[in-house]
């Protein structure tokens, strides 16, 4: 069954709900006030990511009711996504201690992994690795890291939305070429939900996503990548390649801050994309560059892996090396000079 109409409806739903959330945030003075750690200078409403969450969860229910998505995939995506969004919403409107947030992240990740059947065997540099207990623990850490790094990377206008849209678009193209039609619609519908929000979040942003939206996108993208792994190990590598900009920037930044002895749980603005936005004086060039890199560099490498048979791990190295150089060029993880 064709669900393009539902994707279009999601754009309108997300757009309208974001508009209402913005009005509500302005009325209740739910504003993100700039401080020394911020990449913006104007008080801006927050919490617009709830529109993405609501739209996508409703779409999942619709698809499950129509038999377009299996019960296991529905429970994995809906359960983990709802829990992470709720946790982020509560943290946006109050404060939840880091240890409890982290516990919640692992619970949601374990839930999602359980319903997806865990981690399948993965091909790494020509060798087939059976995951076992260690592999599934690493898969849980992967999901937790992805949802947290998505939150870290949601620091300038439109960047998290553009990342989600272009990554999903790349995955949909690969699925279409390979004939995996059952995997297409969850990614298409997520794209629709994010597009409606991006209209309000595009630089200069009129509303921010908030932890509810960024964490939700991180866990959903991670689960979609692991769902694809059950079809083909090459598809998992393709997802990891497509997500390369966020993975590399966040990971290089974390490693350099750990080496320096920083308290990594404290807020900062030392990601490469943050240095770049200050260097250019605007968010738009950096957000646009993320989309261009995803579509013009990472997507071709992902296609090379998924469609033309390049070893996935080799493809990831090819894709990541220029991104690491770029992250270092833009000072990812360096101490900001004040």
C-alpha positions as CSV (number, residue, x, y, z in Angstrom):
1,X,0.0,0.0,0.0
2,X,1.2,3.5,-0.8
3,X,1.6,5.9,2.2
4,X,2.8,9.0,0.5
5,X,-0.4,10.7,1.3
6,X,0.2,10.0,5.0
7,X,3.7,11.5,4.7
8,X,2.2,14.7,3.1
9,X,-0.5,14.8,5.8
10,X,2.2,14.5,8.5
11,X,4.0,17.6,7.0
12,X,0.8,19.6,7.5
13,X,0.1,18.1,10.9
14,X,3.6,18.8,12.2
15,X,3.5,22.3,10.7
16,X,0.2,23.2,12.4
17,X,1.1,21.6,15.8
18,X,4.5,23.4,15.8
19,X,2.6,26.7,15.1
20,X,0.4,26.0,18.1
21,X,3.3,25.0,20.3
22,X,5.1,28.2,19.5
23,X,2.1,30.3,20.4
24,X,1.7,28.3,23.7
25,X,5.4,28.7,24.5
26,X,5.2,32.4,23.9
27,X,2.1,32.8,26.0
28,X,3.6,30.8,28.9
29,X,7.1,32.4,28.5
30,X,8.7,29.0,27.8
31,X,11.7,30.5,26.2
32,X,15.3,29.4,25.7
33,X,17.2,32.3,27.1
34,X,20.7,32.8,25.6
35,X,23.7,32.3,28.0
36,X,27.4,31.8,27.7
37,X,26.9,28.2,26.4
38,X,24.3,29.1,23.8
39,X,24.8,29.4,20.0
40,X,21.8,31.8,19.7
41,X,21.4,35.4,20.8
42,X,17.6,35.9,20.9
43,X,15.2,34.3,23.4
44,X,13.3,31.6,21.4
45,X,10.4,29.3,22.2
46,X,11.3,25.7,22.8
47,X,9.6,22.3,22.8
48,X,8.6,22.3,19.1
49,X,9.9,18.7,18.7
50,X,6.8,17.5,20.4
51,X,5.1,18.0,17.0
52,X,7.5,15.5,15.4
53,X,6.9,13.0,18.2
54,X,3.1,13.3,18.1
55,X,2.9,13.1,14.3
56,X,5.2,10.1,14.0
57,X,3.6,8.1,16.8
58,X,0.2,8.7,15.4
59,X,1.5,7.5,12.0
60,X,3.0,4.4,13.6
61,X,-0.4,3.5,15.1
62,X,-2.1,4.1,11.7
63,X,0.4,1.9,9.9
64,X,0.1,-0.9,12.5
65,X,-3.7,-0.7,12.2
66,X,-3.3,-1.1,8.5
67,X,-0.9,-4.1,8.8
68,X,1.9,-2.1,7.2
69,X,4.3,-2.6,10.2
70,X,4.9,-5.8,12.3
71,X,3.9,-5.8,15.9
72,X,7.5,-6.2,17.0
73,X,8.7,-3.2,15.1
74,X,5.7,-1.2,16.2
75,X,6.4,-2.0,19.9
76,X,10.1,-1.2,19.5
77,X,9.6,2.1,17.8
78,X,6.5,3.3,19.6
79,X,7.6,2.2,23.1
80,X,11.2,3.4,23.0
81,X,10.3,6.6,21.2
82,X,7.4,7.5,23.5
83,X,9.5,6.8,26.6
84,X,12.5,8.9,25.5
85,X,10.2,11.7,24.3
86,X,8.4,11.8,27.6
87,X,11.7,11.8,29.5
88,X,13.0,14.6,27.4
89,X,9.7,16.6,27.8
90,X,9.9,16.3,31.6
91,X,13.6,17.4,31.5
92,X,12.7,20.3,29.3
93,X,10.1,21.5,31.8
94,X,12.1,20.8,35.0
95,X,15.2,18.9,35.7
96,X,15.9,15.2,35.9
97,X,19.2,14.1,37.4
98,X,21.7,12.8,34.8
99,X,21.9,9.4,36.4
100,X,18.1,8.9,36.1
101,X,18.1,10.2,32.5
102,X,20.8,7.7,31.6
103,X,19.0,4.9,33.3
104,X,15.9,5.8,31.3
105,X,17.9,5.8,28.1
106,X,19.2,2.3,28.7
107,X,15.7,1.0,29.6
108,X,14.3,2.4,26.4
109,X,17.2,1.1,24.3
110,X,16.9,-2.4,25.9
111,X,13.1,-2.3,25.2
112,X,13.7,-1.5,21.6
113,X,16.4,-4.1,21.2
114,X,14.3,-6.8,22.7
115,X,11.4,-6.3,20.3
116,X,13.7,-6.0,17.3
117,X,15.3,-9.4,18.3
118,X,18.6,-7.9,19.4
119,X,21.6,-7.4,17.2
120,X,22.0,-9.9,14.2
121,X,25.4,-11.1,12.9
122,X,27.5,-8.3,11.4
123,X,30.1,-8.4,8.7
124,X,33.3,-6.5,9.7
125,X,36.2,-6.3,7.2
126,X,35.1,-9.6,5.6
127,X,34.6,-11.5,8.9
128,X,31.1,-12.4,10.2
129,X,30.7,-11.5,13.9
130,X,28.0,-13.2,16.0
131,X,26.9,-10.6,18.6
132,X,26.1,-12.7,21.6
133,X,25.7,-10.9,25.0
134,X,28.6,-8.5,24.4
135,X,27.3,-7.5,21.0
136,X,23.8,-6.7,22.3
137,X,25.3,-4.7,25.2
138,X,27.3,-2.7,22.7
139,X,24.1,-2.3,20.6
140,X,22.4,-0.8,23.7
141,X,25.3,1.6,24.2
142,X,25.1,2.5,20.5
143,X,21.4,3.5,20.9
144,X,22.1,5.5,24.1
145,X,25.1,7.2,22.5
146,X,23.1,8.0,19.3
147,X,20.1,9.6,21.2
148,X,22.5,11.6,23.4
149,X,24.7,12.8,20.6
150,X,21.6,13.9,18.7
151,X,20.8,16.0,21.7
152,X,24.4,17.4,21.7
153,X,24.2,18.2,18.0
154,X,20.9,20.0,18.2
155,X,22.6,23.3,19.0
156,X,22.0,25.5,16.0
157,X,19.0,26.3,13.8
158,X,17.7,23.5,11.6
159,X,20.8,21.2,11.9
160,X,19.0,18.2,13.7
161,X,16.1,18.5,11.3
162,X,18.2,18.6,8.2
163,X,20.3,15.7,9.4
164,X,17.2,13.5,10.0
165,X,15.6,14.4,6.6
166,X,18.7,13.8,4.5
167,X,19.6,10.6,6.4
168,X,16.1,9.2,6.0
169,X,16.0,10.3,2.3
170,X,19.3,8.4,1.7
171,X,18.0,5.3,3.4
172,X,14.7,5.4,1.4
173,X,16.7,5.7,-1.9
174,X,18.8,2.6,-0.9
175,X,15.7,0.6,0.2
176,X,14.0,1.5,-3.1
177,X,17.0,0.4,-5.2
178,X,17.3,-2.9,-3.2
179,X,13.6,-3.6,-3.3
180,X,13.1,-3.5,0.5
181,X,9.7,-1.8,0.3
182,X,8.7,-2.9,3.8
183,X,11.4,-0.7,5.3
184,X,10.6,2.4,3.3
185,X,7.6,3.8,5.0
186,X,8.8,4.3,8.6
187,X,11.7,6.4,7.2
188,X,9.4,8.3,4.8
189,X,6.9,9.1,7.5
190,X,9.6,10.3,9.9
191,X,10.8,12.6,7.1
192,X,7.3,14.1,6.8
193,X,7.0,14.7,10.5
194,X,10.4,16.5,10.5
195,X,9.7,18.6,7.4
196,X,6.7,20.2,9.0
197,X,8.7,21.2,12.0
198,X,11.7,22.4,9.9
199,X,9.6,25.1,8.3
200,X,9.5,26.8,11.7
201,X,13.0,25.7,12.8
202,X,14.9,26.7,9.6
203,X,17.5,29.5,10.2
204,X,16.6,31.8,11.7
205,X,14.6,29.5,13.9
206,X,11.2,30.6,15.3
207,X,11.1,27.7,17.7
208,X,13.6,25.1,19.0
209,X,13.2,21.3,19.1
210,X,14.0,20.6,22.7
211,X,15.2,17.4,24.3
212,X,11.9,15.6,23.7
213,X,12.4,16.0,19.9
214,X,16.1,15.5,19.6
215,X,16.3,12.4,21.9
216,X,13.3,10.9,20.0
217,X,15.0,11.4,16.7
218,X,18.2,9.8,18.0
219,X,16.5,6.7,19.3
220,X,14.2,6.2,16.3
221,X,17.0,6.6,13.8
222,X,19.1,4.1,15.8
223,X,16.3,1.6,15.9
224,X,15.6,2.0,12.2
225,X,19.3,1.2,11.5
226,X,19.2,-1.9,13.7
227,X,15.9,-3.0,12.1
228,X,17.6,-2.8,8.7
229,X,20.5,-4.9,10.0
230,X,18.2,-7.9,10.2
231,X,17.7,-7.6,6.4
232,X,21.3,-7.0,5.6
233,X,24.5,-6.2,7.5
234,X,25.4,-3.8,4.6
235,X,22.2,-1.8,5.4
236,X,23.4,-1.2,8.9
237,X,26.7,0.0,7.6
238,X,24.9,2.3,5.2
239,X,23.0,3.9,8.1
240,X,26.2,4.4,10.1
241,X,27.7,6.1,7.1
242,X,24.7,8.3,6.5
243,X,24.8,9.4,10.2
244,X,28.5,10.1,9.9
245,X,28.4,13.9,10.4
246,X,26.7,13.7,13.8
247,X,28.6,10.6,14.9
248,X,32.0,12.0,14.0
249,X,31.5,15.5,15.3
250,X,30.1,14.3,18.7
251,X,32.6,11.5,19.1
252,X,35.7,13.5,18.2
253,X,34.5,16.2,20.6
254,X,33.9,13.8,23.4
255,X,37.2,12.1,23.0
256,X,39.2,15.4,23.0
257,X,37.3,16.7,26.0
258,X,37.9,13.4,27.9
259,X,41.6,13.6,27.1
260,X,41.7,17.1,28.4
261,X,39.9,16.1,31.6
262,X,36.7,18.1,31.1
263,X,33.5,17.3,32.9
264,X,31.8,15.9,29.8
265,X,28.4,16.0,31.4
266,X,28.5,19.8,31.6
267,X,27.1,22.0,28.8
268,X,29.6,23.4,26.4
269,X,29.8,24.7,22.8
270,X,32.9,23.1,21.5
271,X,31.5,20.9,18.8
272,X,32.9,21.5,15.3
273,X,29.5,22.7,14.0
274,X,29.4,25.3,16.8
275,X,32.9,26.6,16.1
276,X,31.9,26.8,12.4
277,X,28.7,28.7,13.1
278,X,30.6,31.3,15.1
279,X,33.3,31.5,12.4
280,X,30.7,32.1,9.6
281,X,28.6,34.3,11.9
282,X,25.4,32.5,10.9
283,X,23.8,29.1,11.3
284,X,22.5,28.7,7.8
285,X,25.9,28.0,6.0
286,X,26.6,25.2,8.6
287,X,23.2,23.7,8.5
288,X,23.2,23.7,4.7
289,X,26.7,22.2,4.6
290,X,25.4,19.2,6.7
291,X,22.7,18.6,4.1
292,X,25.2,18.9,1.2
293,X,27.7,16.5,2.9
294,X,25.0,14.0,3.6
295,X,23.6,14.0,0.1
296,X,26.8,14.5,-2.0
297,X,29.4,12.6,0.0
298,X,27.9,10.2,2.5
299,X,25.0,9.0,0.4
300,X,27.2,7.9,-2.6
301,X,29.5,6.0,-0.2
302,X,26.5,4.4,1.5
303,X,25.2,3.4,-2.0
304,X,28.6,2.0,-2.8
305,X,28.2,-0.3,0.3
306,X,24.6,-1.2,0.0
307,X,24.1,-1.5,-3.7
308,X,27.6,-2.1,-5.2
309,X,28.9,-4.5,-2.5
310,X,31.8,-2.5,-0.9
311,X,32.7,-4.0,2.5
312,X,30.7,-2.0,5.0
313,X,33.5,-1.3,7.5
314,X,35.8,-0.2,4.6
315,X,33.1,2.1,3.4
316,X,32.7,3.6,6.9
317,X,36.4,4.3,7.0
318,X,36.3,6.0,3.6
319,X,33.3,8.1,4.7
320,X,34.6,9.0,8.1
321,X,38.2,10.0,7.4
322,X,37.4,13.3,5.7
323,X,34.8,14.0,8.4
324,X,37.4,13.5,11.1
325,X,39.7,15.9,9.3
326,X,36.9,18.4,8.9
327,X,36.0,18.1,12.6
328,X,39.6,18.7,13.6
329,X,39.8,21.6,11.1
330,X,36.9,23.2,12.9
331,X,38.4,22.6,16.3
332,X,35.9,19.9,17.6
333,X,36.5,19.5,21.3
334,X,39.0,22.3,21.7
335,X,38.8,24.8,24.6
336,X,37.0,27.9,23.4
337,X,39.1,31.0,23.6
338,X,37.1,33.8,25.4
